[in-house]
Amino acid sequence: MSRADEVFIQTCRDILENGVWDTDREVRPRWEDGSPAHTIKKFGVVNRYDLREEFPILTIRRTYWKSALDELLWIWQKKSNNIRDLSSHVWDQWADESGSIGKAYGYQMGVKHHYPDGDMDQVDRVLKDLKENPASRRILTNLFNHHDLSEMHLAPCAYSMTFNVSGNVLNAILNQRSQDMLAAGNWNVVQYALLVHMFAQVSGLVPGELVHVIADCHIYDRHVPIVEELIRQQPRQVPALWMDPSVTDFYQFSKDSFRLEGYDPAPFDHKIPVAV
């Protein structure tokens, strides 16, 4: 069993067996028919993945990792907040008529800040520090800009990355305020595992641990029977990540720079209702 499968199954079981329901209060999310979308949740879930051992992708069902990578590059590389720069349609419901999601995600990555050694955005600050000041304990990014929250069409869920170099190993912590386990339970892990691999390669480092900290880790009420069936699935062989070794500039990575060799996940074709 892959570490990703193990973590996902254990987390879902813990939520279902020991979680807390919010059915006693008003909630913001709604199902397509207008009904309130309640959840059962666990607070403060922390999961660890050693990227030297395996690439953390589910095999009990398919994670559409190319779409996850496309979204990651949209935010971190293109620094865009317009869905017309994105290949998938996962953000369509939050975009306005111009395609913008407001001052969210890629917009925040592209804003330049003033530092003693020059003006640069958050991504370029991280890349510079990893190469020139890897002993720093201040290598981090943050998308949760309170000043701009009112102009974001959706407040960021995965909002902060902290990078730390130990020897020649790049480790990272992903902080997430909210996690829908069925719709996106492995999506962010795959994205930020790929980011650690990319940043490590262009900085002359080795990818190490990805620690995923989730404040509100939940399963929606209409997702419970689907999750119960999913975690009974039989895991399959763990795939191997191939990344183009010739890329030394983060901005030169593309979707074609990666392959998952031997990825043959178990079939699981349930239509997943999404609460908004």
Short mmCIF file of the C-alpha atoms (twelve columns), coordinates in Angstrom:
data_MODEL
# 
_entry.id   MODEL 
# 
loop_
_atom_site.group_PDB 
_atom_site.id 
_atom_site.type_symbol 
_atom_site.label_atom_id 
_atom_site.label_alt_id 
_atom_site.label_comp_id 
_atom_site.label_asym_id 
_atom_site.label_seq_id 
_atom_site.Cartn_x 
_atom_site.Cartn_y 
_atom_site.Cartn_z 
_atom_site.pdbx_PDB_model_num 
ATOM 1   C CA . MET A 1   0.000   0.000  0.000   1 
ATOM 2   C CA . SER A 2   1.312   3.446  -0.891  1 
ATOM 3   C CA . ARG A 3   1.829   6.011  1.841   1 
ATOM 4   C CA . ALA A 4   -0.750  8.241  0.131   1 
ATOM 5   C CA . ASP A 5   -3.364  5.456  0.201   1 
ATOM 6   C CA . GLU A 6   -2.531  4.641  3.818   1 
ATOM 7   C CA . VAL A 7   -2.825  8.275  4.940   1 
ATOM 8   C CA . PHE A 8   -6.056  8.853  3.017   1 
ATOM 9   C CA . ILE A 9   -7.752  5.706  4.334   1 
ATOM 10  C CA . GLN A 10  -6.654  6.304  7.935   1 
ATOM 11  C CA . THR A 11  -7.738  9.955  7.846   1 
ATOM 12  C CA . CYS A 12  -11.161 9.141  6.382   1 
ATOM 13  C CA . ARG A 13  -11.741 6.379  8.933   1 
ATOM 14  C CA . ASP A 14  -10.745 8.679  11.769  1 
ATOM 15  C CA . ILE A 15  -13.143 11.366 10.547  1 
ATOM 16  C CA . LEU A 16  -16.032 8.917  10.134  1 
ATOM 17  C CA . GLU A 17  -15.442 7.186  13.490  1 
ATOM 18  C CA . ASN A 18  -14.343 10.108 15.669  1 
ATOM 19  C CA . GLY A 19  -15.316 13.279 13.840  1 
ATOM 20  C CA . VAL A 20  -17.722 16.042 14.850  1 
ATOM 21  C CA . TRP A 21  -20.829 16.920 12.806  1 
ATOM 22  C CA . ASP A 22  -21.844 20.547 12.204  1 
ATOM 23  C CA . THR A 23  -25.555 19.740 11.741  1 
ATOM 24  C CA . ASP A 24  -26.381 21.804 14.841  1 
ATOM 25  C CA . ARG A 25  -25.475 25.108 13.155  1 
ATOM 26  C CA . GLU A 26  -25.969 27.179 10.018  1 
ATOM 27  C CA . VAL A 27  -23.368 26.560 7.313   1 
ATOM 28  C CA . ARG A 28  -22.377 28.566 4.244   1 
ATOM 29  C CA . PRO A 29  -21.950 25.792 1.592   1 
ATOM 30  C CA . ARG A 30  -24.986 24.658 -0.355  1 
ATOM 31  C CA . TRP A 31  -25.723 21.731 -2.635  1 
ATOM 32  C CA . GLU A 32  -26.973 22.388 -6.140  1 
ATOM 33  C CA . ASP A 33  -30.592 21.957 -4.945  1 
ATOM 34  C CA . GLY A 34  -30.075 24.640 -2.283  1 
ATOM 35  C CA . SER A 35  -29.855 22.278 0.695   1 
ATOM 36  C CA . PRO A 36  -27.214 23.046 3.341   1 
ATOM 37  C CA . ALA A 37  -24.033 21.011 2.868   1 
ATOM 38  C CA . HIS A 38  -23.086 19.760 6.325   1 
ATOM 39  C CA . THR A 39  -19.817 18.026 7.197   1 
ATOM 40  C CA . ILE A 40  -18.235 15.690 9.694   1 
ATOM 41  C CA . LYS A 41  -14.720 16.850 10.545  1 
ATOM 42  C CA . LYS A 42  -11.491 16.436 12.465  1 
ATOM 43  C CA . PHE A 43  -9.443  19.427 13.575  1 
ATOM 44  C CA . GLY A 44  -5.674  19.717 13.197  1 
ATOM 45  C CA . VAL A 45  -4.798  16.767 10.982  1 
ATOM 46  C CA . VAL A 46  -1.059  16.434 10.278  1 
ATOM 47  C CA . ASN A 47  0.236   14.041 7.617   1 
ATOM 48  C CA . ARG A 48  3.849   13.415 6.571   1 
ATOM 49  C CA . TYR A 49  5.154   12.164 3.226   1 
ATOM 50  C CA . ASP A 50  8.805   11.269 2.536   1 
ATOM 51  C CA . LEU A 51  9.304   12.142 -1.112  1 
ATOM 52  C CA . ARG A 52  12.538  10.133 -1.211  1 
ATOM 53  C CA . GLU A 53  10.544  6.948  -0.690  1 
ATOM 54  C CA . GLU A 54  7.665   7.405  -3.135  1 
ATOM 55  C CA . PHE A 55  5.505   9.916  -4.950  1 
ATOM 56  C CA . PRO A 56  2.362   10.424 -2.797  1 
ATOM 57  C CA . ILE A 57  -0.506  9.770  -5.179  1 
ATOM 58  C CA . LEU A 58  -3.610  7.668  -4.537  1 
ATOM 59  C CA . THR A 59  -3.949  4.301  -6.246  1 
ATOM 60  C CA . ILE A 60  -7.375  3.399  -4.786  1 
ATOM 61  C CA . ARG A 61  -8.779  5.858  -7.321  1 
ATOM 62  C CA . ARG A 62  -7.332  8.126  -9.978  1 
ATOM 63  C CA . THR A 63  -5.969  11.537 -9.071  1 
ATOM 64  C CA . TYR A 64  -5.917  13.670 -12.207 1 
ATOM 65  C CA . TRP A 65  -2.369  14.736 -11.548 1 
ATOM 66  C CA . LYS A 66  -1.813  16.503 -14.879 1 
ATOM 67  C CA . SER A 67  -4.731  18.832 -14.080 1 
ATOM 68  C CA . ALA A 68  -3.365  19.306 -10.553 1 
ATOM 69  C CA . LEU A 69  0.036   20.190 -12.030 1 
ATOM 70  C CA . ASP A 70  -1.572  22.577 -14.515 1 
ATOM 71  C CA . GLU A 71  -3.301  24.410 -11.659 1 
ATOM 72  C CA . LEU A 72  -0.064  24.537 -9.659  1 
ATOM 73  C CA . LEU A 73  1.851   26.068 -12.581 1 
ATOM 74  C CA . TRP A 74  -1.044  28.502 -13.142 1 
ATOM 75  C CA . ILE A 75  -0.601  29.791 -9.586  1 
ATOM 76  C CA . TRP A 76  3.145   29.532 -8.989  1 
ATOM 77  C CA . GLN A 77  4.659   29.907 -12.448 1 
ATOM 78  C CA . LYS A 78  2.178   31.942 -14.502 1 
ATOM 79  C CA . LYS A 79  1.045   33.776 -11.338 1 
ATOM 80  C CA . SER A 80  -2.355  34.142 -12.948 1 
ATOM 81  C CA . ASN A 81  -5.803  34.697 -11.504 1 
ATOM 82  C CA . ASN A 82  -7.613  34.234 -14.815 1 
ATOM 83  C CA . ILE A 83  -9.135  30.876 -15.719 1 
ATOM 84  C CA . ARG A 84  -8.404  31.493 -19.411 1 
ATOM 85  C CA . ASP A 85  -4.782  30.696 -18.551 1 
ATOM 86  C CA . LEU A 86  -5.848  27.331 -17.088 1 
ATOM 87  C CA . SER A 87  -6.505  24.135 -19.051 1 
ATOM 88  C CA . SER A 88  -9.068  22.624 -16.663 1 
ATOM 89  C CA . HIS A 89  -12.451 23.949 -15.549 1 
ATOM 90  C CA . VAL A 90  -12.133 23.481 -11.771 1 
ATOM 91  C CA . TRP A 91  -12.249 27.249 -11.182 1 
ATOM 92  C CA . ASP A 92  -15.055 28.157 -13.595 1 
ATOM 93  C CA . GLN A 93  -17.742 28.596 -10.922 1 
ATOM 94  C CA . TRP A 94  -15.677 31.264 -9.106  1 
ATOM 95  C CA . ALA A 95  -14.710 33.332 -12.160 1 
ATOM 96  C CA . ASP A 96  -16.412 36.526 -13.311 1 
ATOM 97  C CA . GLU A 97  -17.311 37.377 -16.907 1 
ATOM 98  C CA . SER A 98  -13.692 38.332 -17.653 1 
ATOM 99  C CA . GLY A 99  -12.376 35.019 -16.315 1 
ATOM 100 C CA . SER A 100 -10.869 36.556 -13.172 1 
ATOM 101 C CA . ILE A 101 -11.094 35.035 -9.673  1 
ATOM 102 C CA . GLY A 102 -10.141 38.387 -8.126  1 
ATOM 103 C CA . LYS A 103 -7.048  39.094 -6.055  1 
ATOM 104 C CA . ALA A 104 -6.577  35.425 -5.182  1 
ATOM 105 C CA . TYR A 105 -3.975  32.695 -5.645  1 
ATOM 106 C CA . GLY A 106 -1.771  33.619 -8.638  1 
ATOM 107 C CA . TYR A 107 -2.452  37.311 -8.165  1 
ATOM 108 C CA . GLN A 108 -0.886  37.155 -4.700  1 
ATOM 109 C CA . MET A 109 2.122   35.253 -6.041  1 
ATOM 110 C CA . GLY A 110 2.762   37.938 -8.649  1 
ATOM 111 C CA . VAL A 111 2.692   40.958 -6.331  1 
ATOM 112 C CA . LYS A 112 6.187   42.383 -5.864  1 
ATOM 113 C CA . HIS A 113 7.409   43.201 -2.364  1 
ATOM 114 C CA . HIS A 114 10.317  45.348 -1.274  1 
ATOM 115 C CA . TYR A 115 13.309  43.608 0.302   1 
ATOM 116 C CA . PRO A 116 16.750  45.015 1.200   1 
ATOM 117 C CA . ASP A 117 18.228  43.170 -1.802  1 
ATOM 118 C CA . GLY A 118 15.581  44.291 -4.290  1 
ATOM 119 C CA . ASP A 119 11.933  44.072 -5.278  1 
ATOM 120 C CA . MET A 120 10.586  40.619 -6.090  1 
ATOM 121 C CA . ASP A 121 7.483   38.463 -5.722  1 
ATOM 122 C CA . GLN A 122 7.038   35.566 -3.304  1 
ATOM 123 C CA . VAL A 123 8.081   32.832 -5.739  1 
ATOM 124 C CA . ASP A 124 11.284  34.572 -6.795  1 
ATOM 125 C CA . ARG A 125 12.093  35.314 -3.140  1 
ATOM 126 C CA . VAL A 126 11.899  31.601 -2.320  1 
ATOM 127 C CA . LEU A 127 13.982  30.587 -5.341  1 
ATOM 128 C CA . LYS A 128 16.640  33.179 -4.506  1 
ATOM 129 C CA . ASP A 129 16.852  32.147 -0.849  1 
ATOM 130 C CA . LEU A 130 17.032  28.421 -1.618  1 
ATOM 131 C CA . LYS A 131 20.076  29.057 -3.803  1 
ATOM 132 C CA . GLU A 132 21.781  31.867 -1.909  1 
ATOM 133 C CA . ASN A 133 20.614  31.602 1.698   1 
ATOM 134 C CA . PRO A 134 19.457  28.015 2.341   1 
ATOM 135 C CA . ALA A 135 20.133  28.295 6.101   1 
ATOM 136 C CA . SER A 136 17.351  30.877 6.392   1 
ATOM 137 C CA . ARG A 137 14.348  30.004 8.531   1 
ATOM 138 C CA . ARG A 138 12.227  32.609 6.740   1 
ATOM 139 C CA . ILE A 139 11.686  30.881 3.392   1 
ATOM 140 C CA . LEU A 140 7.908   30.876 3.116   1 
ATOM 141 C CA . THR A 141 4.938   32.085 1.107   1 
ATOM 142 C CA . ASN A 142 1.461   33.188 2.165   1 
ATOM 143 C CA . LEU A 143 -1.656  33.631 0.023   1 
ATOM 144 C CA . PHE A 144 -3.981  34.637 2.867   1 
ATOM 145 C CA . ASN A 145 -3.623  38.399 2.486   1 
ATOM 146 C CA . HIS A 146 -6.252  39.952 4.777   1 
ATOM 147 C CA . HIS A 147 -6.003  43.280 2.970   1 
ATOM 148 C CA . ASP A 148 -7.264  41.668 -0.253  1 
ATOM 149 C CA . LEU A 149 -9.695  39.048 1.082   1 
ATOM 150 C CA . SER A 150 -12.757 41.120 0.192   1 
ATOM 151 C CA . GLU A 151 -11.615 41.134 -3.452  1 
ATOM 152 C CA . MET A 152 -10.998 37.384 -3.663  1 
ATOM 153 C CA . HIS A 153 -13.778 35.284 -5.170  1 
ATOM 154 C CA . LEU A 154 -12.628 32.421 -2.928  1 
ATOM 155 C CA . ALA A 155 -10.341 32.657 0.082   1 
ATOM 156 C CA . PRO A 156 -7.333  30.352 -0.413  1 
ATOM 157 C CA . CYS A 157 -7.654  26.870 1.077   1 
ATOM 158 C CA . ALA A 158 -4.011  25.756 0.779   1 
ATOM 159 C CA . TYR A 159 -2.554  29.098 1.782   1 
ATOM 160 C CA . SER A 160 1.018   28.796 3.050   1 
ATOM 161 C CA . MET A 161 4.244   26.955 2.259   1 
ATOM 162 C CA . THR A 162 7.287   26.941 4.539   1 
ATOM 163 C CA . PHE A 163 10.531  25.615 3.058   1 
ATOM 164 C CA . ASN A 164 13.428  24.366 5.156   1 
ATOM 165 C CA . VAL A 165 16.813  23.049 4.007   1 
ATOM 166 C CA . SER A 166 18.546  20.411 6.136   1 
ATOM 167 C CA . GLY A 167 21.935  19.558 4.679   1 
ATOM 168 C CA . ASN A 168 21.155  19.142 0.992   1 
ATOM 169 C CA . VAL A 169 17.518  18.107 1.599   1 
ATOM 170 C CA . LEU A 170 14.554  20.382 0.901   1 
ATOM 171 C CA . ASN A 171 11.615  19.863 3.261   1 
ATOM 172 C CA . ALA A 172 8.346   21.775 3.283   1 
ATOM 173 C CA . ILE A 173 5.185   22.355 5.305   1 
ATOM 174 C CA . LEU A 174 1.890   22.960 3.520   1 
ATOM 175 C CA . ASN A 175 -0.715  24.736 5.660   1 
ATOM 176 C CA . GLN A 176 -4.341  24.353 4.646   1 
ATOM 177 C CA . ARG A 177 -7.334  25.913 6.378   1 
ATOM 178 C CA . SER A 178 -9.930  23.553 4.860   1 
ATOM 179 C CA . GLN A 179 -9.833  20.161 3.134   1 
ATOM 180 C CA . ASP A 180 -12.712 18.404 1.362   1 
ATOM 181 C CA . MET A 181 -11.429 14.833 1.635   1 
ATOM 182 C CA . LEU A 182 -13.405 13.292 -1.219  1 
ATOM 183 C CA . ALA A 183 -13.230 16.066 -3.804  1 
ATOM 184 C CA . ALA A 184 -9.634  17.142 -3.132  1 
ATOM 185 C CA . GLY A 185 -8.128  14.820 -0.544  1 
ATOM 186 C CA . ASN A 186 -5.030  13.977 -2.594  1 
ATOM 187 C CA . TRP A 187 -5.052  16.902 -5.041  1 
ATOM 188 C CA . ASN A 188 -3.074  19.372 -2.918  1 
ATOM 189 C CA . VAL A 189 -0.617  16.703 -1.740  1 
ATOM 190 C CA . VAL A 190 0.228   15.830 -5.352  1 
ATOM 191 C CA . GLN A 191 0.572   19.504 -6.277  1 
ATOM 192 C CA . TYR A 192 2.916   20.468 -3.493  1 
ATOM 193 C CA . ALA A 193 4.943   17.271 -3.719  1 
ATOM 194 C CA . LEU A 194 5.580   18.249 -7.341  1 
ATOM 195 C CA . LEU A 195 6.490   21.783 -6.255  1 
ATOM 196 C CA . VAL A 196 9.041   20.471 -3.740  1 
ATOM 197 C CA . HIS A 197 10.554  18.282 -6.467  1 
ATOM 198 C CA . MET A 198 10.764  21.266 -8.841  1 
ATOM 199 C CA . PHE A 199 12.240  23.675 -6.301  1 
ATOM 200 C CA . ALA A 200 14.737  21.046 -5.148  1 
ATOM 201 C CA . GLN A 201 15.950  20.313 -8.668  1 
ATOM 202 C CA . VAL A 202 16.484  23.929 -9.703  1 
ATOM 203 C CA . SER A 203 18.211  24.689 -6.368  1 
ATOM 204 C CA . GLY A 204 20.629  21.757 -6.424  1 
ATOM 205 C CA . LEU A 205 18.842  20.034 -3.536  1 
ATOM 206 C CA . VAL A 206 17.178  16.684 -2.876  1 
ATOM 207 C CA . PRO A 207 13.417  16.537 -2.121  1 
ATOM 208 C CA . GLY A 208 12.718  15.385 1.436   1 
ATOM 209 C CA . GLU A 209 9.569   15.532 3.563   1 
ATOM 210 C CA . LEU A 210 6.281   17.213 2.768   1 
ATOM 211 C CA . VAL A 211 4.287   17.846 5.943   1 
ATOM 212 C CA . HIS A 212 0.609   18.618 5.338   1 
ATOM 213 C CA . VAL A 213 -1.208  20.479 8.138   1 
ATOM 214 C CA . ILE A 214 -4.996  20.728 7.782   1 
ATOM 215 C CA . ALA A 215 -7.057  22.831 10.190  1 
ATOM 216 C CA . ASP A 216 -10.562 21.644 9.188   1 
ATOM 217 C CA . CYS A 217 -10.397 18.215 7.544   1 
ATOM 218 C CA . HIS A 218 -13.909 17.141 6.586   1 
ATOM 219 C CA . ILE A 219 -16.245 14.883 4.643   1 
ATOM 220 C CA . TYR A 220 -19.543 16.288 3.351   1 
ATOM 221 C CA . ASP A 221 -22.768 14.545 4.326   1 
ATOM 222 C CA . ARG A 222 -23.598 13.421 0.767   1 
ATOM 223 C CA . HIS A 223 -20.031 12.159 0.329   1 
ATOM 224 C CA . VAL A 224 -20.081 9.746  3.292   1 
ATOM 225 C CA . PRO A 225 -21.368 6.625  1.447   1 
ATOM 226 C CA . ILE A 226 -18.972 7.286  -1.449  1 
ATOM 227 C CA . VAL A 227 -16.029 7.615  0.942   1 
ATOM 228 C CA . GLU A 228 -17.057 4.442  2.790   1 
ATOM 229 C CA . GLU A 229 -16.962 2.544  -0.500  1 
ATOM 230 C CA . LEU A 230 -13.720 4.207  -1.651  1 
ATOM 231 C CA . ILE A 231 -11.684 3.261  1.410   1 
ATOM 232 C CA . ARG A 232 -12.607 -0.401 0.858   1 
ATOM 233 C CA . GLN A 233 -10.848 -0.320 -2.523  1 
ATOM 234 C CA . GLN A 234 -7.754  -2.465 -3.014  1 
ATOM 235 C CA . PRO A 235 -4.582  -0.330 -3.415  1 
ATOM 236 C CA . ARG A 236 -2.407  -0.883 -6.462  1 
ATOM 237 C CA . GLN A 237 1.260   -0.530 -7.360  1 
ATOM 238 C CA . VAL A 238 2.931   2.770  -6.472  1 
ATOM 239 C CA . PRO A 239 4.035   4.696  -9.605  1 
ATOM 240 C CA . ALA A 240 7.439   6.311  -10.092 1 
ATOM 241 C CA . LEU A 241 7.817   10.018 -10.834 1 
ATOM 242 C CA . TRP A 242 10.055  10.979 -13.756 1 
ATOM 243 C CA . MET A 243 11.030  14.630 -14.046 1 
ATOM 244 C CA . ASP A 244 13.081  16.091 -16.881 1 
ATOM 245 C CA . PRO A 245 16.586  16.380 -15.373 1 
ATOM 246 C CA . SER A 246 17.668  18.999 -17.912 1 
ATOM 247 C CA . VAL A 247 15.385  21.700 -16.449 1 
ATOM 248 C CA . THR A 248 17.358  24.067 -14.195 1 
ATOM 249 C CA . ASP A 249 15.000  27.069 -14.329 1 
ATOM 250 C CA . PHE A 250 11.674  26.799 -12.495 1 
ATOM 251 C CA . TYR A 251 9.961   28.870 -15.198 1 
ATOM 252 C CA . GLN A 252 10.932  26.325 -17.867 1 
ATOM 253 C CA . PHE A 253 8.930   23.462 -16.360 1 
ATOM 254 C CA . SER A 254 5.812   22.425 -18.269 1 
ATOM 255 C CA . LYS A 255 3.282   19.623 -17.985 1 
ATOM 256 C CA . ASP A 256 5.456   17.667 -20.415 1 
ATOM 257 C CA . SER A 257 8.398   17.814 -17.972 1 
ATOM 258 C CA . PHE A 258 6.819   15.037 -15.870 1 
ATOM 259 C CA . ARG A 259 5.662   11.440 -16.170 1 
ATOM 260 C CA . LEU A 260 4.168   9.023  -13.664 1 
ATOM 261 C CA . GLU A 261 5.490   5.660  -14.742 1 
ATOM 262 C CA . GLY A 262 3.333   2.651  -13.882 1 
ATOM 263 C CA . TYR A 263 0.325   4.660  -12.667 1 
ATOM 264 C CA . ASP A 264 -2.655  2.294  -12.972 1 
ATOM 265 C CA . PRO A 265 -5.141  3.248  -10.252 1 
ATOM 266 C CA . ALA A 266 -8.176  1.200  -9.323  1 
ATOM 267 C CA . PRO A 267 -11.343 2.178  -11.223 1 
ATOM 268 C CA . PHE A 268 -13.742 4.340  -9.253  1 
ATOM 269 C CA . ASP A 269 -16.227 6.247  -11.364 1 
ATOM 270 C CA . HIS A 270 -18.667 7.814  -8.921  1 
ATOM 271 C CA . LYS A 271 -19.912 11.287 -9.811  1 
ATOM 272 C CA . ILE A 272 -18.960 13.516 -6.878  1 
ATOM 273 C CA . PRO A 273 -21.426 16.302 -5.982  1 
ATOM 274 C CA . VAL A 274 -19.643 19.552 -5.176  1 
ATOM 275 C CA . ALA A 275 -20.886 21.982 -2.533  1 
ATOM 276 C CA . VAL A 276 -20.413 25.695 -3.193  1 
# 
